[in-house]
C-alpha cells in the first residue's frame, strides 16, 4: 500500500514530526527490489516523482534510507522480513 500526498508541503507536515527514539529524522531514500515489473499507476508515479527507486532482483526487498545514511549503519531484517534500514 502506498500513500502519497503531493499537495502537502514539508512546512505543512513538520509540526507533526516528533523525535524518534532511534534518533532518525526523515526517510531520504526508498529502493524496491522486485522480481516482477511494477504494474500500478501509483507505483509508476512514485518512481517518476523520484520518491521510489526500483531494480530487478530474484526476491522482493525494500531498502529504506534515513537521514542520508549519515551514520553508515545497516540493519538487515532478513530472513524474517525483506527489509533493510540504512541509518
BELQUI-V307080 format. One record per backbone hydrogen bond with DSSP energy under -1.0 kcal/mol. CO is the residue of the C=O (numbers start at 1). NH is the residue of the N-H. If there is no record, write none. Layout:
[[CO & NH] [CO & NH]]
//
This chain:
[[5 & 8] [9 & 13] [10 & 14] [13 & 16] [14 & 17] [20 & 23] [26 & 67] [29 & 65] [30 & 53] [31 & 63] [32 & 55] [33 & 61] [34 & 57] [40 & 44] [41 & 45] [42 & 46] [43 & 47] [44 & 48] [45 & 49] [46 & 51] [46 & 52] [47 & 50] [53 & 32] [55 & 34] [61 & 33] [62 & 84] [63 & 31] [64 & 86] [65 & 28] [65 & 29] [66 & 69] [67 & 70] [69 & 72] [73 & 87] [75 & 85] [77 & 81] [81 & 83] [82 & 62] [83 & 77] [84 & 64] [85 & 75] [86 & 66] [87 & 71]]
//
